[in-house]
């Protein structure tokens, strides 16, 4: 039985990591015309996660291809060293992992002072207790619904409860922050994710690796429209 999504605007963020880099302009343009709200960029360093993706240059390339907001997710060690680089590249919202930031409040404050929206992300095994003190200072919380590092992984079902608990934390405190979810997002689980409390759905493989990008994005949108 399908759940009925809560009434909030849902943003769809295609993840550039899954795009065709040989024809990136086509994929970005197609997704934007299909109704993407923003684009998500995963920055991986081969240390914090077991993969290497790209850096500020790719963010800048995507910035030149679209006027939509860019949601940049730093899955790297020592993110403080690169905050200004990603601002210059065109990032709108910059997300850091709570697991690597020793002075999280300072990092979040610096992101905001640079003119970007700060966000924090948690790996699947990271408890929500780490959010207690930082929630009032962030624009978004990104719940990883797979172990970060590679696209195309299977959605971890326990993430639904985690999203619900983050939504409860935010609502009980009157905090207007987004809940993003990344990993295994597709048309079939989109409604359940929104029902749990997510309002930014990050989808890579299910959009950019589909036979028809436009149709794949529209299918996700159809399942969260009300």
C-alpha positions in Angstrom: 0.0 0.0 0.0 1.4 3.4 -1.0 1.8 6.1 1.6 0.6 9.6 1.0 3.4 12.2 1.0 3.2 15.0 3.5 2.3 18.4 1.9 5.6 20.1 1.4 7.4 21.1 -1.7 9.8 18.3 -2.8 13.0 19.1 -4.6 14.6 16.7 -7.0 18.4 16.8 -7.2 20.0 14.7 -10.0 23.4 13.6 -8.9 26.1 14.5 -11.4 28.3 11.6 -10.4 26.1 9.3 -12.5 25.9 11.6 -15.5 27.7 10.9 -18.8 30.8 13.0 -18.6 31.4 12.7 -22.3 28.2 14.6 -23.0 27.6 16.4 -19.7 25.9 19.4 -21.3 23.2 17.1 -22.8 22.5 15.4 -19.5 22.4 18.6 -17.4 20.2 20.4 -19.9 17.9 17.4 -20.3 17.5 17.1 -16.5 16.9 20.8 -16.1 14.2 20.8 -18.8 12.6 17.8 -17.2 12.1 19.7 -14.0 15.2 19.3 -11.8 15.2 21.7 -8.9 19.0 21.6 -8.3 22.0 19.5 -9.0 24.0 17.4 -6.5 27.7 17.0 -6.7 29.6 14.3 -4.7 33.2 15.2 -4.0 35.2 12.2 -3.0 38.9 12.0 -2.0 39.7 8.3 -1.8 40.4 8.7 2.0 37.1 9.4 3.8 35.4 7.2 1.2 36.9 4.5 -1.0 36.6 6.3 -4.3 37.8 9.5 -6.0 35.4 11.6 -8.0 36.1 15.2 -8.9 36.8 18.6 -7.4 36.0 22.3 -7.7 36.7 22.3 -11.5 33.7 20.0 -12.1 31.5 22.2 -9.9 32.5 25.2 -12.0 31.8 23.3 -15.2 28.3 22.4 -14.0 27.8 26.0 -12.9 28.5 27.2 -16.4 25.9 24.7 -17.8 23.0 25.6 -15.5 21.6 28.4 -13.4 20.0 26.0 -10.9 21.4 25.8 -7.4 24.4 23.5 -6.8 24.3 21.2 -3.8 28.0 20.2 -3.2 28.6 17.3 -0.8 32.1 17.0 0.6 32.9 13.4 1.3 36.5 14.3 2.1 38.9 14.7 5.0 39.9 18.2 6.0 37.0 20.0 4.3 38.0 23.3 6.0 40.9 23.5 3.6 38.6 23.8 0.5 35.5 25.8 1.6 36.6 28.9 -0.3 37.5 26.9 -3.4 34.0 25.5 -3.7 32.5 28.9 -3.1 34.5 30.3 -6.0 33.5 27.3 -8.1 29.8 28.2 -7.8 28.4 26.2 -4.9 25.1 27.2 -3.5 24.8 24.8 -0.6 27.9 23.1 0.9 27.5 19.9 2.9 30.2 18.5 5.2 30.2 15.3 7.2 29.9 15.4 10.9 32.3 12.4 11.1 35.3 14.5 9.9 34.7 18.0 11.3 36.5 18.4 14.7 35.0 21.9 15.1 31.7 21.5 13.3 30.1 24.8 14.5 33.2 26.7 13.2 33.1 24.9 9.9 29.3 25.5 9.4 29.8 29.2 10.4 32.6 29.6 7.9 30.5 28.1 5.1 27.7 30.6 5.9 30.1 33.6 6.1 31.4 32.7 2.6 27.8 33.1 1.3 26.9 29.5 1.0 24.1 27.6 2.7 25.6 25.1 5.2 24.5 21.5 5.5 25.7 18.4 7.4 25.6 14.8 6.4 25.6 11.5 8.4 26.7 8.1 7.3 24.2 5.2 7.9 25.8 4.1 11.1 26.2 7.5 12.6 23.7 8.2 15.5 21.5 11.2 15.3 22.7 12.4 18.7 25.6 14.2 16.9 23.0 16.7 15.5 21.8 17.9 18.8 23.9 21.1 19.0 24.3 21.9 15.3 20.7 21.8 14.0 19.9 25.4 14.6 22.8 26.5 12.4 22.3 24.5 9.3 20.2 24.8 6.1 20.0 21.0 5.6 20.6 17.6 7.0 21.7 14.9 4.4 20.9 11.4 5.5 23.0 8.9 3.6 20.8 5.9 2.7 23.8 3.9 1.4 27.4 3.7 2.6 29.1 6.5 0.7 31.6 6.1 -2.0 29.9 4.5 -5.0 26.7 5.1 -7.0 24.1 2.5 -7.8 23.9 0.9 -4.3 20.8 -0.6 -2.8 18.8 1.6 -0.5 19.2 0.8 3.2 15.6 0.3 4.5 16.4 1.5 8.0 17.1 5.0 6.6 13.3 5.6 6.5 13.1 5.6 10.3 16.2 7.7 10.5 14.7 10.3 8.2 11.5 10.3 10.3 13.5 10.9 13.5 15.4 13.8 11.9 12.1 15.3 10.9 10.7 14.9 14.4 13.9 16.6 15.8 13.5 19.6 13.4 9.7 20.0 13.8 9.8 19.7 17.6 12.3 22.6 17.7 10.6 24.7 15.0 13.8 24.5 12.8 13.2 25.1 9.1 15.9 23.0 7.6 15.7 20.6 4.6 16.2 16.9 4.9 18.1 15.5 2.0 18.4 11.8 1.2 21.0 10.2 -1.0 21.5 6.6 -2.0 19.2 4.3 -3.9 16.5 6.9 -4.5 14.1 6.0 -7.3 10.5 6.4 -8.3 9.4 3.3 -6.3 10.6 4.6 -2.9 10.2 8.4 -3.4 6.8 8.7 -1.8 7.9 6.8 1.3 10.9 9.0 1.6 8.8 12.1 1.5 6.2 10.6 3.9 9.1 10.1 6.3 10.1 13.7 6.1 12.6 14.2 3.3 12.1 17.1 1.0 15.2 16.9 -1.2 15.6 13.6 -3.1 19.0 13.0 -4.6 18.9 10.5 -7.4 21.8 9.6 -9.6 21.7 6.2 -11.3 17.9 6.1 -11.4 17.9 9.3 -13.5 21.1 9.7 -15.5 21.6 5.9 -16.2 18.0 5.5 -17.3 17.2 5.0 -21.0 15.2 8.3 -20.9 16.4 11.0 -18.4 13.3 13.1 -18.8 10.9 10.2 -18.2 12.9 8.9 -15.2 12.9 12.3 -13.5 9.2 12.8 -14.3 8.4 9.4 -12.7 9.9 10.4 -9.4 8.1 13.7 -9.6 4.8 12.0 -10.3 5.1 9.9 -7.1 5.6 12.9 -4.9 3.1 15.3 -6.4 -0.1 16.1 -4.6 
